[in-house]
Amino acid sequence: MPLDTYLIFLMTTAVVVFSPGAASVTVATQGATNGGRRALCGVVGIASANAVFFALSATGIASLILASHMAFSVIKWVGVAYLVWLGLTALLSRGGAIRIREGKGRSSLSVLFVQGFVVEFANPKALLYFAAILPQFLDPEAAILPQILIMGGTTFLIDLTSYSAYAFLGDRLTRGGLKDWVVNLINKCAGAALLYAGFRMASVTVTR
């Protein structure tokens, strides 16, 4: 893979990954509730979901999913339902999604991982992105597998870097305790952001 092509791929992926979205809100919430280090399990979950998408795109399975209206719809609406549930939990539950200090460590590492994985894997926009971007950077004249491994590894590292930053940001903002009204405001903002992401996800379609 030519260096200039790789750098374009690197910058494009970094811009997409670092942009705030449902996944970043999720790990920031995990960081605020469980601490930055424990929230890294959620970060690995998100990166793992993207690794699966990357593998599906590389093998052509992603194109088959996008071509199947039923398969695409199932992924999309599962994601919408999950994001709406998370958003409503943050907005309407008594304690909200974020419980400072008293909630530290209350979620198991496996739960944090699964939550991160599901939020990202049920996002059809991620599937669309990988299915659309991967072919654009592959050099058909060169060996395909090394290119896929390079781009896949790069994407995984960018995911870990970006979402770890969000996780520790959430931890940092709540370290030392916050007043109840501030925690409530954070919950409302996180809930609204997740609901917005869910509604945006519901509008995603595949142009045929």
Legacy VTK file of the C-alpha trace (Angstrom):
# vtk DataFile Version 3.0
C-alpha trace
ASCII
DATASET POLYDATA
POINTS 208 float
0.000 0.000 0.000
1.474 3.394 -1.012
2.263 5.704 1.906
0.076 8.546 0.608
-2.908 6.198 0.315
-2.339 4.928 3.834
-2.119 8.459 5.239
-5.409 9.416 3.582
-7.017 6.293 5.064
-5.526 7.125 8.466
-6.840 10.697 8.478
-10.273 9.717 7.160
-10.726 7.003 9.771
-9.422 9.215 12.591
-11.891 11.996 11.767
-14.810 9.549 11.690
-13.825 7.734 14.896
-13.015 10.833 16.957
-16.343 12.480 16.051
-18.772 12.263 19.020
-21.549 9.713 18.719
-23.436 7.006 20.588
-20.282 4.971 21.248
-18.376 7.922 22.691
-21.315 8.875 24.924
-21.534 5.264 26.104
-17.881 4.945 27.139
-17.863 8.437 28.672
-20.844 7.378 30.779
-19.063 4.158 31.702
-16.011 6.175 32.710
-18.085 8.482 34.891
-19.906 5.599 36.531
-17.274 2.881 36.761
-13.968 4.709 36.404
-11.736 5.131 33.380
-9.828 1.877 33.758
-12.929 -0.296 34.023
-14.503 1.577 31.111
-11.651 0.332 28.925
-13.639 -2.917 28.693
-16.365 -0.961 26.918
-13.714 0.585 24.669
-12.438 -2.876 23.719
-16.038 -3.911 23.042
-16.482 -1.044 20.575
-13.157 -1.747 18.886
-14.052 -5.446 18.647
-17.372 -4.643 16.964
-15.570 -2.496 14.408
-13.038 -5.283 13.882
-15.930 -7.618 13.056
-17.343 -5.043 10.618
-13.926 -4.698 9.031
-13.625 -8.462 8.613
-17.126 -8.671 7.136
-16.292 -5.904 4.678
-13.009 -7.549 3.716
-14.723 -10.857 2.956
-17.603 -9.258 1.068
-20.204 -10.367 3.610
-20.990 -6.752 4.464
-22.131 -6.148 0.903
-24.484 -9.125 1.168
-25.949 -7.743 4.407
-26.451 -4.325 2.843
-28.112 -5.975 -0.146
-30.525 -7.838 2.135
-33.288 -5.510 3.274
-34.285 -7.823 6.129
-30.762 -8.332 7.506
-29.995 -4.627 7.348
-33.315 -3.713 8.963
-32.794 -6.170 11.827
-29.380 -4.691 12.636
-30.708 -1.157 12.338
-33.803 -1.539 14.504
-32.016 -3.523 17.203
-29.574 -0.645 17.400
-32.348 1.948 17.470
-34.197 0.122 20.255
-31.052 -0.253 22.348
-30.041 3.405 22.023
-33.560 4.601 22.815
-33.614 2.350 25.887
-30.272 3.726 27.076
-31.438 7.280 26.436
-34.722 6.855 28.278
-32.890 5.201 31.178
-30.660 8.239 31.510
-33.564 10.670 31.192
-36.304 9.016 33.231
-34.833 6.636 35.796
-34.507 7.856 39.343
-30.729 7.811 39.467
-30.079 8.194 35.776
-27.365 6.349 33.892
-24.576 8.093 35.792
-24.235 7.617 39.531
-21.143 9.323 40.801
-18.957 7.473 43.304
-21.666 5.246 44.715
-21.768 3.466 41.371
-18.021 2.972 40.961
-17.411 -0.628 39.981
-21.101 -1.556 40.033
-21.015 -3.006 36.499
-18.999 -6.132 35.795
-16.235 -5.974 33.205
-18.165 -8.341 30.943
-21.252 -6.111 31.087
-19.181 -3.075 30.134
-17.638 -4.981 27.216
-20.992 -6.252 25.953
-22.572 -2.812 26.236
-19.804 -1.264 24.147
-19.944 -4.076 21.599
-23.725 -3.953 21.187
-23.877 -0.156 20.864
-21.354 -0.239 18.021
-22.332 -3.508 16.348
-25.984 -2.492 16.154
-24.999 0.731 14.388
-25.662 0.329 10.644
-23.710 3.513 9.916
-20.527 1.727 10.999
-21.299 -1.152 8.649
-21.988 1.283 5.811
-18.738 3.114 6.500
-16.520 0.047 6.389
-18.304 -1.442 3.385
-17.892 1.826 1.485
-14.395 2.855 2.530
-12.430 -0.385 2.405
-12.611 -0.981 -1.374
-11.536 2.614 -2.037
-8.118 2.084 -0.451
-7.301 -1.439 -1.626
-4.704 -1.743 -4.375
-5.861 -4.609 -6.620
-2.359 -4.936 -8.042
-0.858 -5.729 -4.621
-1.456 -8.546 -2.138
-4.856 -7.954 -0.528
-4.374 -9.670 2.851
-1.451 -7.488 4.052
-3.399 -4.350 3.122
-6.446 -5.538 5.051
-4.316 -6.390 8.089
-2.635 -2.973 8.018
-5.896 -1.042 7.708
-7.706 -3.272 10.194
-4.933 -2.925 12.764
-4.813 0.831 12.242
-8.563 1.141 12.729
-8.421 -0.947 15.912
-5.669 1.265 17.377
-7.549 4.457 16.471
-10.666 3.053 18.144
-8.729 2.259 21.317
-7.114 5.705 21.394
-10.268 7.695 20.684
-12.709 5.906 22.955
-10.166 5.589 25.771
-9.915 9.375 25.695
-13.706 9.652 26.038
-13.728 7.083 28.864
-11.081 8.914 30.882
-12.737 12.255 30.113
-15.932 10.951 31.708
-13.920 9.720 34.683
-12.065 13.013 35.006
-15.204 15.144 34.900
-16.720 13.249 37.823
-13.608 12.710 39.924
-13.920 14.256 43.366
-17.707 14.261 43.227
-20.230 16.588 41.672
-23.329 18.257 42.981
-26.590 16.450 42.362
-27.865 19.028 39.899
-24.697 18.690 37.801
-25.025 14.893 37.722
-28.675 15.279 36.750
-27.723 17.673 33.949
-25.085 15.257 32.654
-27.663 12.463 32.683
-30.133 14.567 30.731
-27.524 15.564 28.151
-26.304 11.973 27.769
-29.876 10.706 27.471
-30.763 13.321 24.872
-27.610 12.525 22.885
-28.389 8.800 22.882
-31.998 9.401 21.834
-30.814 11.700 19.045
-28.344 9.045 17.895
-31.156 6.490 17.922
-33.449 8.681 15.835
-30.620 9.404 13.398
-29.923 5.692 13.154
-33.591 5.045 12.346
-33.275 7.272 9.278
-30.313 5.377 7.827
-31.133 3.712 4.519
-29.162 1.983 1.803
-29.351 3.484 -1.665
-29.915 0.708 -4.147
LINES 1 209
208 0 1 2 3 4 5 6 7 8 9 10 11 12 13 14 15 16 17 18 19 20 21 22 23 24 25 26 27 28 29 30 31 32 33 34 35 36 37 38 39 40 41 42 43 44 45 46 47 48 49 50 51 52 53 54 55 56 57 58 59 60 61 62 63 64 65 66 67 68 69 70 71 72 73 74 75 76 77 78 79 80 81 82 83 84 85 86 87 88 89 90 91 92 93 94 95 96 97 98 99 100 101 102 103 104 105 106 107 108 109 110 111 112 113 114 115 116 117 118 119 120 121 122 123 124 125 126 127 128 129 130 131 132 133 134 135 136 137 138 139 140 141 142 143 144 145 146 147 148 149 150 151 152 153 154 155 156 157 158 159 160 161 162 163 164 165 166 167 168 169 170 171 172 173 174 175 176 177 178 179 180 181 182 183 184 185 186 187 188 189 190 191 192 193 194 195 196 197 198 199 200 201 202 203 204 205 206 207
